[in-house]
Amino acid sequence: MTHETLDAAAAVLPAEAIDAIERAATSAHRHEILFSERAANIKQSAVRDVFDISMRPGLVSLAGGSPYLQSLPLERLGQTAAKIIAEQGMTALQYGGGQGTEELRTQICEVMAAEGILDADPANIVITAGSQSAQDVATKVFCNPGDVVLVEDPTYVGALNTFEAYQVEVETVSMDGDGIVPDLLEAKIAALQAAGKNVKFLYTIPSFNNPSGITLSPERRQSVVDICRRANILVLEDNPYGLLRFDGKPLIPLRAANPDDVIYMGSFSKIFAPGLRIGWALVPAHLQRRYYLASEAVTLCPPTFNQMLVSAYLREYDWRGQIETYRGLYQERCAAMLAALAEFMPDGLSWTRPDGGFFVWVTLPDGVDTYPLLRKAIDAGVVFIPGAAFTHSDDPSNKIRLAFSAVPPESIREGVRRLAPVLREAVEALKP
């Protein structure tokens, strides 16, 4: 813990939190020498820090990428949950199989078919504690300390935290408006392998990347897999938002035509309920056994009751209709955010225009560091996620992530209105 770190923290955390950090930093416990090297790489998520702050009354939170659960039939779901416990409690509340229930794995094949994966076998699906757990298991199974994983720049902060915890080297691949640039991916792999690096997989969020909202174009999807295949690199496809394309026409996942080269990770967190922590990995058949055993070693078994509730939802409710509801809500909110940005933001800024998902990625002029702006934004009554959270680099970032999924259109407009003067001041400060 350095004075510089504390000074940076003081910009966004309350005084009592800083006091606690200082006390901890100056009173090392004898047990600290027992920590592993891996533990030193486990960091507090910047998204989690801001998420806690965003709970303050009166703030407009454009930070959290949460689904709009108010649109679910909550009363009926409560009755379904009670019925499961009353009638099947001995099963629902007991240990279950480590791979997940056969019913849910079969239903997940139907969910994936809605996107274009038509050949999935329930035997090759492993139920996980959200797709976060699926990333963790994949990294554990395939990566030794010092191995390399490739990621989009920017990418999901949770994945970065996982890779850092397992002591792997993260190398970024640049994107443009159509996602990963194949030529740059090929050149990056060639350079790393020429340097003797052991590249294990490409981690990608091809549809509505978190945080940028950028989608890998259909024309590039197969090229990305082909480049990785030629280099004997797996593709780890994280696709929590794929069904949430506003026009109702999801793009075909990378896994669809590449069953041997892609590990596909899905989740019910964005299309149903994140609190249930139910996700899955569709694993190539020749890798399934080792992946399953590693998953079982961590969780023993995914929660049976939660799986049964998800199964009941897929079996007894109009889950496709609920996804249509989500699409309409998020399209309206995305449009509200884009309109507010156009109305209030100063010259010199640009932003993505996603056609699905939860996020808009705003770019300020070079020279602006958005992390110190967070405190000013909170004082103005709005909160966002600074772009530095989504990159492996320690350099300052001139980006911010704005989430529209959980905020009504009128609040989105108000939040952007509050944020605009903060960003305008930062831009004006660059002028001579």
VEXMARFI-981526 format. One line per 4 residues: number of its first residue (from 1); their letters; for each residue x, y, z of C-alpha. Coordinates in pm, 1 decimal, padded with zeros to 6 digits. Layout:
! VEXMARFI-981526
NUM = A = X Y Z  ...
! end
This chain:
! VEXMARFI-981526
1 = MTHE = 00000.0 00000.0 00000.0  00155.8 00330.4 -00110.4  00069.7 00692.6 -00040.5  -00015.8 00728.6 -00409.6
5 = TLDA = -00266.3 00443.5 -00382.5  -00425.7 00599.7 -00076.4  -00443.9 00938.5 -00246.9  -00621.5 00782.9 -00545.4
9 = AAAV = -00860.7 00596.7 -00317.3  -00936.7 00913.9 -00124.4  -01080.4 01062.2 -00440.5  -01371.4 00818.6 -00440.2
13 = LPAE = -01398.9 00650.7 -00097.8  -01537.7 00793.1 00226.9  -01295.7 00898.9 00501.3  -01379.9 00605.4 00727.6
17 = AIDA = -01282.8 00363.0 00451.3  -00947.1 00535.1 00405.2  -00884.5 00517.3 00780.3  -00951.8 00144.3 00775.9
21 = IERA = -00714.7 00094.6 00483.5  -00439.5 00291.0 00657.8  -00481.0 00088.9 00977.1  -00460.9 -00235.1 00781.6
25 = ATSA = -00155.6 -00118.5 00589.8  00037.1 -00025.7 00903.1  -00051.5 -00327.5 01117.0  00071.4 -00628.7 00924.5
29 = HRHE = -00040.8 -00954.7 01082.4  00199.9 -01246.2 01119.7  -00031.2 -01454.2 00898.3  00040.0 -01230.5 00600.1
33 = ILFS = 00362.1 -01421.2 00531.5  00142.8 -01726.3 00468.1  -00027.7 -01574.7 00165.2  00050.6 -01738.9 -00167.4
37 = ERAA = 00195.8 -01545.8 -00457.9  -00138.7 -01597.6 -00628.2  -00320.8 -01417.9 -00344.5  -00117.5 -01104.2 -00409.9
41 = NIKQ = -00270.2 -01089.8 -00758.7  -00630.3 -01100.7 -00635.1  -00762.9 -00747.1 -00644.4  -01080.8 -00574.6 -00540.6
45 = SAVR = -01291.4 -00513.3 -00849.2  -01326.9 -00146.8 -00936.3  -01677.4 -00228.9 -01054.5  -01763.5 -00364.5 -00708.9
49 = DVFD = -01626.4 -00048.4 -00542.5  -01844.9 00171.7 -00759.9  -02143.6 -00063.5 -00727.5  -02138.7 -00013.2 -00350.2
53 = ISMR = -02117.3 00364.7 -00391.4  -02403.9 00362.4 -00641.2  -02643.7 00242.3 -00371.2  -02639.9 00587.1 -00209.5
57 = PGLV = -02983.6 00756.7 -00215.1  -03024.2 01026.4 -00475.5  -02754.1 00906.2 -00711.9  -02838.8 00813.9 -01068.0
61 = SLAG = -02637.4 00499.7 -01128.3  -02516.7 00450.1 -01483.0  -02263.3 00203.2 -01345.3  -02413.9 -00138.3 -01283.0
65 = GSPY = -02483.7 -00379.1 -01566.9  -02793.0 -00529.0 -01404.2  -03104.8 -00667.9 -01572.9  -03439.4 -00499.7 -01509.3
69 = LQSL = -03588.6 -00762.0 -01277.8  -03907.1 -00562.5 -01221.6  -04028.3 -00696.0 -01556.2  -04032.4 -01054.8 -01424.8
73 = PLER = -04351.9 -01218.2 -01287.3  -04209.8 -01210.0 -00935.2  -04521.8 -01312.0 -00743.8  -04574.6 -01616.5 -00961.5
77 = LGQT = -04205.1 -01707.7 -00938.4  -04236.1 -01693.9 -00561.1  -04520.3 -01942.2 -00577.4  -04315.7 -02167.9 -00803.6
81 = AAKI = -04021.6 -02158.4 -00562.4  -04247.5 -02244.6 -00268.8  -04399.8 -02532.7 -00462.1  -04058.2 -02677.3 -00545.2
85 = IAEQ = -03957.3 -02680.9 -00180.0  -04293.3 -02809.7 -00058.3  -04321.0 -03090.3 -00311.0  -03958.7 -03172.1 -00395.5
89 = GMTA = -03769.5 -03031.4 -00099.4  -03575.4 -03349.9 -00028.0  -03421.4 -03318.5 -00373.1  -03408.5 -02940.9 -00405.9
93 = LQYG = -03227.7 -02888.3 -00074.8  -02993.3 -03186.5 -00104.0  -02657.2 -03230.4 -00274.0  -02684.1 -03287.6 -00647.6
97 = GGQG = -02470.0 -03408.7 -00934.3  -02150.7 -03218.3 -01002.9  -02230.5 -03164.0 -01370.3  -02577.0 -03022.7 -01306.0
101 = TEEL = -02922.4 -03171.2 -01352.5  -02994.4 -03351.2 -01676.5  -03319.0 -03160.2 -01721.9  -03151.0 -02820.6 -01708.4
105 = RTQI = -02864.7 -02927.8 -01933.6  -03119.7 -03047.2 -02189.1  -03313.1 -02721.2 -02162.4  -02993.0 -02521.6 -02207.9
109 = CEVM = -02952.0 -02690.0 -02545.5  -03288.3 -02537.8 -02640.8  -03176.4 -02193.6 -02520.5  -02857.7 -02215.0 -02727.3
113 = AAEG = -03056.0 -02334.3 -03029.4  -03240.7 -02001.1 -03020.1  -02907.4 -01841.0 -03114.3  -02796.8 -02096.7 -03370.1
117 = ILDA = -02607.6 -02367.6 -03180.8  -02801.2 -02668.9 -03304.2  -02574.3 -02963.3 -03224.8  -02518.3 -02923.6 -02848.8
121 = DPAN = -02515.2 -03244.6 -02644.6  -02630.8 -03220.0 -02280.9  -02345.4 -03455.7 -02192.5  -02096.3 -03183.5 -02287.6
125 = IVIT = -02257.4 -02911.9 -02073.4  -02128.9 -02831.3 -01725.2  -02347.8 -02614.2 -01502.8  -02143.4 -02345.0 -01326.4
129 = AGSQ = -02192.9 -02067.3 -01073.7  -02249.3 -01809.8 -01344.0  -02014.8 -01763.5 -01637.5  -01761.2 -01612.3 -01396.0
133 = SAQD = -01706.2 -01960.3 -01253.9  -01682.3 -02102.3 -01605.2  -01396.0 -01859.5 -01681.4  -01222.5 -01956.3 -01359.7
137 = VATK = -01240.9 -02327.6 -01436.3  -01112.0 -02279.4 -01790.8  -00814.7 -02080.1 -01668.1  -00738.3 -02339.0 -01401.5
141 = VFCN = -00756.7 -02626.2 -01649.4  -00550.9 -02475.7 -01931.5  -00312.8 -02218.0 -01784.9  00011.4 -02243.4 -01592.7
145 = PGDV = 00168.1 -01933.9 -01436.4  00335.5 -01737.2 -01713.7  00111.9 -01866.7 -01992.2  -00058.4 -01608.6 -02213.4
149 = VLVE = -00425.8 -01543.1 -02270.7  -00548.1 -01301.3 -02535.6  -00832.4 -01059.0 -02466.8  -01013.5 -00783.5 -02646.0
153 = DPTY = -00921.5 -00430.3 -02548.0  -01131.4 -00337.4 -02354.5  -01271.8 -00646.8 -02185.8  -01472.7 -00769.4 -01887.6
157 = VGAL = -01310.6 -00676.7 -01556.5  -01411.0 -01006.8 -01393.4  -01215.3 -01200.1 -01653.6  -00910.2 -00980.9 -01599.6
161 = NTFE = -00928.4 -01047.2 -01225.9  -00947.5 -01421.8 -01289.1  -00648.4 -01423.5 -01521.9  -00439.5 -01214.4 -01283.6
165 = AYQV = -00523.7 -01445.9 -00993.3  -00390.3 -01744.2 -01188.6  -00070.1 -01553.6 -01272.1  -00115.3 -01563.1 -01646.7
169 = EVET = 00005.9 -01292.9 -01880.7  -00271.5 -01095.0 -02048.0  -00213.4 -00965.9 -02399.7  -00465.5 -00743.0 -02569.7
173 = VSMD = -00596.8 -00743.1 -02925.1  -00731.1 -00416.0 -03060.6  -01086.9 -00373.8 -03182.6  -01253.4 -00135.7 -03420.7
177 = GDGI = -01624.6 -00082.6 -03472.1  -01659.5 -00438.6 -03605.0  -01480.2 -00608.0 -03315.8  -01146.6 -00787.9 -03314.3
181 = VPDL = -00935.8 -00700.9 -03617.4  -00828.7 -01040.2 -03763.8  -00500.3 -00913.9 -03910.2  -00399.6 -00769.5 -03573.0
185 = LEAK = -00496.8 -01091.8 -03396.1  -00284.5 -01297.1 -03636.5  00011.2 -01062.6 -03599.4  -00014.1 -01063.8 -03219.6
189 = IAAL = -00017.4 -01444.9 -03205.9  00278.6 -01471.3 -03444.7  00482.0 -01224.0 -03239.9  00405.9 -01395.9 -02910.6
193 = QAAG = 00486.4 -01741.8 -03040.9  00806.6 -01616.2 -03205.5  00905.8 -01483.2 -02862.2  00854.4 -01829.7 -02713.6
197 = KNVK = 00530.5 -01748.6 -02534.4  00275.0 -02022.6 -02468.0  -00060.9 -01881.6 -02576.5  -00350.1 -02089.7 -02442.7
201 = FLYT = -00673.6 -01920.6 -02544.8  -00849.3 -01611.3 -02674.0  -01115.3 -01482.7 -02437.6  -01381.7 -01293.7 -02631.0
205 = IPSF = -01725.6 -01140.7 -02576.6  -01826.9 -01127.0 -02942.5  -02180.2 -00991.9 -02898.2  -02216.5 -00654.8 -02722.6
209 = NNPS = -01877.4 -00660.1 -02556.5  -01866.4 -00557.4 -02192.3  -01778.8 -00269.7 -02157.8  -01777.5 -00129.5 -02510.9
213 = GITL = -02103.4 -00262.6 -02655.6  -01911.1 -00349.7 -02975.3  -02015.9 -00661.3 -03166.9  -01784.1 -00882.1 -03370.2
217 = SPER = -01919.2 -00865.3 -03723.5  -02054.0 -01181.0 -03890.8  -01787.8 -01147.6 -04162.3  -01504.8 -01169.8 -03907.6
221 = RQSV = -01633.6 -01444.5 -03678.8  -01506.9 -01747.3 -03864.0  -01177.3 -01575.3 -03944.9  -01109.1 -01524.7 -03574.5
225 = VDIC = -01165.7 -01893.9 -03500.1  -00960.8 -02004.2 -03801.1  -00664.4 -01790.5 -03694.6  -00673.2 -01940.9 -03346.1
229 = RRAN = -00715.1 -02294.9 -03478.8  -00407.5 -02266.0 -03700.5  -00206.2 -02158.4 -03396.7  -00357.7 -02432.8 -03174.2
233 = ILVL = -00522.6 -02176.7 -02947.9  -00865.2 -02235.6 -02797.2  -01141.8 -01976.6 -02813.8  -01326.9 -01899.6 -02491.0
237 = EDNP = -01656.7 -01744.5 -02605.7  -01844.1 -01554.9 -02332.7  -02194.8 -01480.1 -02458.4  -02427.1 -01357.4 -02179.6
241 = YGLL = -02591.1 -01090.6 -02395.7  -02628.6 -01269.4 -02729.3  -03006.7 -01315.3 -02710.9  -03054.2 -00947.9 -02624.1
245 = RFDG = -03004.1 -00810.4 -02973.5  -03261.0 -00537.8 -03014.5  -03392.4 -00654.3 -03351.6  -03456.9 -01005.7 -03218.7
249 = KPLI = -03210.5 -01164.0 -03462.7  -02911.8 -01289.9 -03260.0  -02585.7 -01334.6 -03443.5  -02464.1 -01691.2 -03480.0
253 = PLRA = -02213.1 -01770.4 -03201.5  -01855.7 -01870.2 -03281.1  -01925.1 -02211.8 -03130.3  -02199.9 -02299.6 -03380.1
257 = ANPD = -01967.3 -02408.2 -03662.9  -01665.0 -02488.3 -03446.2  -01754.2 -02753.3 -03187.9  -01394.9 -02871.6 -03136.0
261 = DVIY = -01226.3 -02533.3 -03099.8  -01459.6 -02317.7 -02889.9  -01561.9 -02339.6 -02525.0  -01896.0 -02159.1 -02509.8
265 = MGSF = -02002.5 -01992.1 -02184.8  -02361.0 -01888.2 -02123.4  -02551.5 -01747.6 -01830.0  -02902.3 -01692.0 -01700.7
269 = SKIF = -02784.1 -01374.8 -01525.9  -02884.7 -01143.4 -01810.9  -03181.8 -01332.2 -01955.0  -03340.0 -01435.9 -01624.5
273 = APGL = -03196.1 -01362.6 -01279.5  -02832.6 -01303.7 -01174.5  -02894.7 -01382.0 -00809.1  -02946.6 -01749.8 -00888.4
277 = RIGW = -02584.4 -01772.5 -01010.6  -02653.8 -02032.1 -01276.9  -02440.9 -02037.9 -01590.0  -02291.8 -02308.3 -01805.9
281 = ALVP = -02005.8 -02413.3 -02026.8  -02054.4 -02609.3 -02347.5  -01721.2 -02786.9 -02374.0  -01573.9 -02977.2 -02671.4
285 = AHLQ = -01629.9 -03348.9 -02613.1  -01257.9 -03427.1 -02595.8  -01209.5 -03167.3 -02319.4  -01528.4 -03222.2 -02120.8
289 = RRYY = -01400.2 -03475.2 -01865.9  -01106.9 -03268.3 -01743.0  -01315.9 -02949.6 -01738.9  -01599.3 -03117.4 -01545.7
293 = LASE = -01364.2 -03261.2 -01282.0  -01203.9 -02920.4 -01226.0  -01546.1 -02759.4 -01185.8  -01659.2 -03025.1 -00940.4
297 = AVTL = -01343.8 -02973.4 -00735.3  -01443.2 -02609.6 -00681.0  -01819.2 -02619.7 -00623.8  -01878.5 -02990.4 -00557.4
301 = CPPT = -02219.5 -02941.0 -00716.1  -02413.6 -02644.0 -00849.3  -02711.3 -02548.2 -00626.8  -02991.2 -02794.8 -00690.7
305 = FNQM = -03278.1 -02568.9 -00585.2  -03159.5 -02287.2 -00809.6  -03131.3 -02525.0 -01103.0  -03481.2 -02658.8 -01039.5
309 = LVSA = -03620.7 -02305.7 -01029.2  -03452.1 -02220.0 -01359.4  -03585.9 -02543.9 -01508.6  -03938.0 -02461.7 -01391.3
313 = YLRE = -03904.3 -02116.1 -01543.6  -03795.7 -02258.2 -01878.5  -04063.2 -02527.9 -01867.2  -04366.6 -02337.7 -01736.2
317 = YDWR = -04311.3 -01971.4 -01829.7  -04285.5 -01783.1 -02157.1  -03908.4 -01732.1 -02134.2  -03887.0 -01635.0 -02500.1
321 = GQIE = -04154.2 -01371.2 -02444.7  -03960.7 -01240.9 -02143.4  -03652.6 -01202.3 -02360.0  -03864.1 -01005.7 -02607.2
325 = TYRG = -03972.7 -00784.1 -02317.5  -03612.3 -00732.0 -02215.4  -03513.7 -00646.8 -02572.4  -03781.7 -00381.2 -02595.4
329 = LYQE = -03691.5 -00230.2 -02259.1  -03321.7 -00218.3 -02332.1  -03366.7 -00082.6 -02681.6  -03576.2 00202.7 -02542.2
333 = RCAA = -03319.1 00275.8 -02273.5  -03026.1 00259.4 -02511.3  -03204.8 00505.9 -02739.3  -03266.3 00735.2 -02441.0
337 = MLAA = -02898.0 00727.5 -02350.6  -02780.1 00795.6 -02705.9  -03024.9 01083.2 -02734.4  -02913.2 01231.0 -02402.0
341 = LAEF = -02547.1 01203.5 -02498.3  -02618.8 01385.7 -02823.0  -02812.4 01655.2 -02634.4  -02581.7 01724.4 -02341.3
345 = MPDG = -02226.4 01612.3 -02411.4  -01958.9 01863.9 -02513.5  -01774.0 01857.5 -02842.3  -01477.2 01626.5 -02863.6
349 = LSWT = -01644.3 01314.8 -02723.5  -01754.1 01003.7 -02909.3  -01945.4 00693.1 -02810.1  -02046.4 00351.8 -02936.8
353 = RPDG = -02395.4 00278.6 -03067.9  -02470.4 -00079.5 -02963.2  -02747.0 -00285.0 -03118.3  -02793.7 -00496.7 -02807.2
357 = GFFV = -02663.1 -00562.6 -02459.0  -02633.6 -00319.5 -02167.1  -02354.2 -00067.3 -02230.1  -02235.4 00244.0 -02411.9
361 = WVTL = -01862.3 00322.9 -02418.6  -01772.8 00692.7 -02416.3  -01434.3 00822.3 -02531.7  -01301.0 01158.3 -02415.7
365 = PDGV = -01009.0 01342.5 -02577.9  -00656.8 01211.6 -02525.5  -00508.5 01346.3 -02206.2  -00821.1 01310.1 -01991.2
369 = DTYP = -00797.3 01057.8 -01707.4  -01152.5 00957.6 -01621.2  -01076.6 00791.6 -01286.5  -01038.0 01120.3 -01091.2
373 = LLRK = -01362.8 01240.7 -01250.6  -01560.1 00978.4 -01061.3  -01561.0 01175.3 -00736.1  -01678.5 01488.1 -00915.4
377 = AIDA = -01953.2 01290.1 -01083.5  -02068.0 01147.9 -00750.5  -02080.4 01501.9 -00609.7  -02295.1 01590.6 -00911.5
381 = GVVF = -02532.1 01301.7 -00837.0  -02433.5 01041.7 -01096.3  -02199.2 00743.5 -01104.2  -02020.8 00560.3 -01387.6
385 = IPGA = -01737.4 00307.7 -01426.1  -01398.9 00451.6 -01529.7  -01247.4 00288.5 -01834.5  -00929.8 00186.3 -01651.1
389 = AFTH = -01125.2 -00097.9 -01488.0  -01156.2 -00277.8 -01821.0  -00797.3 -00289.5 -01937.2  -00489.1 -00478.8 -01824.2
393 = SDDP = -00279.1 -00166.1 -01864.1  -00191.8 00054.6 -01566.7  -00203.9 00364.0 -01786.0  -00477.4 00625.4 -01736.7
397 = SNKI = -00788.1 00580.0 -01949.0  -00991.9 00843.0 -02128.7  -01296.5 00612.2 -02145.8  -01605.5 00558.3 -01933.5
401 = RLAF = -01869.6 00284.9 -01933.1  -02233.8 00386.5 -01904.0  -02496.4 00119.3 -01835.6  -02855.5 00174.6 -01941.8
405 = SAVP = -03017.7 -00160.9 -01862.1  -03152.9 -00099.6 -01510.0  -03241.3 00271.1 -01537.8  -03570.2 00419.4 -01667.3
409 = PESI = -03534.5 00651.7 -01967.0  -03611.8 00969.1 -01770.0  -03344.1 00882.9 -01513.2  -03094.5 00806.4 -01787.4
413 = REGV = -03148.0 01151.5 -01932.6  -03108.8 01312.7 -01591.1  -02795.6 01113.1 -01517.8  -02632.7 01216.3 -01846.2
417 = RRLA = -02736.2 01578.4 -01782.6  -02561.4 01568.4 -01443.4  -02251.9 01404.8 -01590.0  -02206.5 01641.8 -01883.3
421 = PVLR = -02063.9 01940.9 -01687.9  -01808.0 01716.7 -01519.6  -01682.7 01591.3 -01853.8  -01701.0 01936.8 -02009.8
425 = EAVE = -01477.4 02075.8 -01735.9  -01224.3 01798.7 -01796.9  -01218.9 01870.8 -02169.6  -01186.5 02246.3 -02114.3
429 = ALKP = -00889.6 02187.9 -01882.1  -00693.5 02048.0 -02177.4  -00711.2 02374.7 -02367.4  -00407.5 02605.0 -02346.9
! end
